[in-house]
Amino acid sequence: MAAGWAHPLTDMHLVIDRVEIQDGRVAVDWTCHSPQLPGGKGQGRNSFELANGLITRLVTTLKT
């Protein structure tokens, strides 16, 4: 992940495709667009668990 901050994708933009909220959990499906990605885009899901207003767990899953 650190490499992503050091070498960000050029001309990247994210589209939030869907958000689900339930019982202290948030799931966000997204599509990332950049000419540096194979086919020009990539997709994934971020799943957050929240407690006391803070993120206590984050799992990022890339879709193939």
N, C-alpha and C positions, 0 to 999 in steps of 0.2 A: 504494500500500500504506500509506503514511503516513496517508492520510485514514481508512483503516479503524481505525487505532489511535486517532486523534483523535475519531472518531465511530463507536464500535462498535455493532453491531446489538443491539437490546434483546431480552431473553428468548431469546438464541441458545444453542443447544446443538448439539454435533457428535456424530455417530455414525460410528464407524469401521466401514466395511462389509467391507473386505478388506485384508489386508496380504500382500505378496509380498516375499520376501527371497532374493537370489541374487547371489553374487559381488561383494560390496561395494555392492550397490544395494538400495534399499528403495522399494517403491511402495505407497502408501496410498490406497485409494478411500474417500471420505467423503461424508456427507450432512449439510448444515447446515440446521437448522430455526430459523426466525425469522419472526414475523408481518410483518417489514419486507421480506421477500423475495417476489418474484412467486410466487404459488401456495403461499407459506409455506415453501418449501425450495429449496435449490440443491445441486448435486452436483459433485464434482471429484475430481482425483487429484493427489497430491503425489508427485513422484519425486525421491528423494535419492540422491546418490552419496557414498560414505564413503571416507575414507583416514585411517589412524592414529587412528581413533576420532572424527574430526571430519567434519562435513558439508562437502564441497567443492563441491557443486552442488545446487541445489534448483530444480525446475521445477514450477509449479502450473498445471494445466490444468482449466478449467471445462467441465463437460459441458452440452450444450444440450438 
